[in-house]
Amino acid sequence: MFELVHTYNDNHYMYKCKIGDLIKQPMINWSYNRPPDMIRCNDIANHIITKKPVLDWIFYISYNSTREGYQIIDGIHRYTALKIIETEINKPIDFITPSIYSTNQDITWLYDMYIICSIRINPSFGEEVDWFQGLNKSIPVPDLYIINKNNHKKETIEKIVNDWQKDYKQHFMSNRKPNIPNTNREIFIELLSLIYDKYEITPTTENKIEEKIYDLNYIIQNNIPRKISQKAIDKCKQSGCYLFLLKNDVLENML
């Protein structure tokens, strides 16, 4: 199932395994990692099914004997995409509204593909943090998941983000640098985090965050920035979301 490829030291190993075996393992997201962006996960899943690419992936995983199962330090979006495919493929075929999954029922080619897993056994919390930060040097990760120990802040912001992704899903992209009038989950989290800190939000004042972003949305709606394309404006008119016509640094000065 898991074949040892290399030993770095007494608690760090590299294995290769089939994707079909990997997704059977009790994998969970590292407790200090950001939750997976489902827009991005679905994009990855769609790409795999439609393009059938070679997946030269490496998953970085921590195993601690005091915790249940394995924790994914890096690779949660890719792992979640694989689980999406597994779920969709196992659904009954819908002949009325077929999807890309219903026309690709045999995914043996995917399950038999090998990927690499870098696994550390019983690392300390400090080792996990150093590992995580090293892996994400080129990928912006919101401070909310690195230095924040305020569970209320994390839970409040994640709820707002989830609500906005549902209400204004056409404005949330999976790419790291979305074009106006769009954003992505990480950029929006940073904006909400700024509001939370600036107004010293507490459980009794948490509604103030949404009040502020709707105030900003109203201001921008009535003061459309210059040089915005008509296509972008039309998209905002259709959705009612104007907030992402401006970048975070501009929005911060308006708070």
Buried (B, 14 or more C-beta within 10 A) or exposed (E): EBEEEEEEEEEBBBBEBBBBBBBEBEBBBBEBBBBBBBBBBBBBBBEBBEEEEEBEBBBBBBBBEEEEEBBBBBBBBBBBBBBBBBEBBEEEEEEEEEEEBBEBEEBEEBBEBBBBBBBBEEBEEEBBBEBBEEBBEEEEBBEBBBEBEEEEBBEBBBEBBEEBBEEBEEBBBBEEEBEBBBBBBBBBBBBBBBBBEEBEBEEEEBEBBBEBBEEBBEBBBEEEEEEBEEEBBEBBEEBEBBBBBBEBEEBBEEE
